[in-house]
Amino acid sequence: TRLLCLFLFGVTIFPLLVVGLKSTQISQSILQDQVRHYTVELMVKQKDYLDLLLDGIESLIANVSSVEDVKKAVMESDTTADDYDNLYTQAKIGYILSGYSNIRGLVSIDVFSLGGTHYHVGDTLNVNFLRREVKDSLLRDAFAAKGAVLWTGVEDNVNANSTHKKVITAAKAFYKFDVPTLMEKPVGMLLVSYSVDNFYEHFN
């Protein structure tokens, strides 16, 4: 009986145990490979999404900064003008900027000049309280970028009255040719603020 039990174990149960353990190892290996492959694909897709999003915002910046009325308003902001001209310019620039404000996740578009002029469209029209230190820091960094689009990451919103306290910012400096020095000098900045919540909702 003992020999018969050993024989049956050797020809039936033991091979099944070996096959079962080997099958489990192979299945685990296949699952790990599939998960790894899926994770890599997911990361590639997320990277493509981010690239597309950033390209869209940079295209917006390029389009706005190339509009002649916007450039003219920034370059001539330090010249004297009557109240009617100022109101007309504000309305015209606001209308131009509002045409770009329908991008999903976009919080605001701001144009600042060194002459003190500010044009704004966004989640709120109340821009009476600006964070000066944030704006000045962005101006310095944008001028240092020498005309390239500057991505500063997550920053405090320049507009303290906005419902979005933290935003992802992209900035680009405006330049004009200075005849006496025969050089370009910075005259202002275009600032785009993008919602952090939109990133969170997408990746979540």
Sequence and secondary structure as in RCSB ss.txt:
>XXXX:A:sequence
TRLLCLFLFGVTIFPLLVVGLKSTQISQSILQDQVRHYTVELMVKQKDYLDLLLDGIESLIANVSSVEDVKKAVM
ESDTTADDYDNLYTQAKIGYILSGYSNIRGLVSIDVFSLGGTHYHVGDTLNVNFLRREVKDSLLRDAFAAKGAVL
WTGVEDNVNANSTHKKVITAAKAFYKFDVPTLMEKPVGMLLVSYSVDNFYEHFN
>XXXX:A:secstr
 HHHHHHHIIIIIHHHHHHHHHHHHHHHHHHHHHHHHHHHHHHHHHHHHHHHHHHHHHHHHHHHHT HHHHHHHH
TTTS   HHHHHHHHHHHHHHHHTTTTSTTEEEEEEEETTS EEEEES S  S B HHHHHHHHHHHHHTTTS E
EEEEEE SBTTSS SEEEEEEEEEEEEETTTTEEEEEEEEEEEEEHHHHHHHH 
